[in-house]
Amino acid sequence: MTIEYQDRGVIKYNGFYLSDHTERLDKEKESKKVNSRKMQMDSDEIGTILTEAARSNLEVAIQKEERDLNGNYPDDISGKINGYDELGIFVGDQKINYDEIRHIEIIAFKKWSSLS
């Protein structure tokens, strides 16, 4: 008489997770940051802000026109404009094409003396 062994697969490992580990995983799922959809700007508005930021050496925050599989926007790309070419601009070490920019704004300068 032969007895066949039936493997329970992943189910047998569920008991190995610590309760604080599963609690932390649940909190991460709940607190996942979702970036709001910002107003779509036209090319003239974007060009005006890019010109001002480049001329005055100001920091910008850019929301790209891209979304993940869940439809959420990624974090804004922020920094000073380091250069540009005919297709886009360089912010920090990233290149952003002009047609990828959904929204752009100048980041307000904060004096170190006013920080608490």
C-alpha positions in Angstrom: 0.0 0.0 0.0 1.5 3.3 -1.1 0.5 6.6 0.5 0.9 9.7 -1.7 2.2 12.8 0.0 0.2 15.9 -0.9 2.3 19.1 -0.5 0.5 22.1 1.0 2.6 24.5 -1.0 3.0 28.0 0.5 0.4 27.4 3.1 2.8 25.5 5.3 5.1 28.7 5.6 2.4 31.1 6.7 3.1 30.3 10.4 6.7 31.6 10.0 5.7 35.2 9.7 6.0 37.1 13.0 2.9 39.1 14.0 4.8 42.4 14.2 6.2 41.7 10.7 2.7 41.2 9.2 1.4 44.2 11.1 4.2 46.4 9.6 3.3 45.1 6.1 -0.3 45.9 6.6 0.6 49.5 7.7 2.8 49.9 4.7 -0.1 49.0 2.4 -2.5 51.4 4.2 -0.1 54.3 4.3 1.1 54.1 0.8 1.4 57.7 -0.4 -0.7 58.6 -3.4 0.2 61.8 -5.2 -2.7 64.0 -6.3 -3.3 64.8 -9.9 -2.2 68.4 -10.5 -3.7 70.8 -13.1 -2.6 70.1 -16.7 -0.7 73.2 -17.9 -0.4 74.3 -21.5 3.0 74.7 -23.2 3.0 78.5 -22.9 2.6 78.4 -19.1 5.2 75.7 -18.8 7.6 77.7 -21.0 7.1 80.9 -18.9 7.9 79.1 -15.7 10.9 77.3 -17.2 12.3 80.6 -18.5 11.9 82.3 -15.1 13.4 79.4 -13.2 16.4 79.1 -15.5 17.0 82.9 -15.5 16.7 83.3 -11.8 18.4 79.9 -10.8 15.3 78.8 -8.9 14.2 75.3 -7.9 11.2 73.7 -9.6 8.9 70.8 -8.9 7.7 68.9 -12.0 4.9 66.4 -12.2 5.4 64.2 -15.2 2.6 62.9 -17.4 3.0 59.3 -16.4 1.2 56.9 -14.1 1.9 53.5 -12.5 -0.2 50.4 -13.0 -2.7 51.7 -10.4 -3.1 55.0 -12.1 -1.1 57.0 -9.5 1.4 59.7 -10.3 5.0 59.3 -9.2 6.7 61.8 -6.8 7.5 65.2 -8.3 10.9 65.7 -9.6 12.4 68.7 -7.9 15.7 70.7 -8.2 17.4 73.4 -10.2 17.5 73.3 -14.0 21.0 72.2 -15.0 20.6 72.5 -18.7 18.4 71.9 -21.7 18.4 70.8 -25.3 15.8 70.8 -28.1 13.9 67.9 -26.5 13.9 68.7 -22.8 15.5 69.9 -19.6 17.9 68.5 -17.1 16.8 68.6 -13.5 19.5 67.2 -11.2 20.6 64.0 -13.0 17.3 63.4 -14.8 16.3 64.5 -18.2 12.6 65.4 -18.7 11.2 65.9 -22.2 9.1 68.9 -22.7 6.1 66.8 -23.7 6.3 64.8 -20.5 5.7 67.8 -18.2 2.1 67.9 -16.8 2.6 70.6 -14.2 5.5 72.7 -13.1 5.9 75.2 -10.2 8.7 77.2 -8.7 9.5 76.0 -5.2 9.5 78.9 -2.7 12.9 79.7 -1.3 13.1 79.2 2.5 15.7 81.1 4.5 17.6 79.0 7.0 16.9 81.6 9.7 13.1 81.1 9.3 13.3 77.3 9.8 12.2 76.0 13.1 
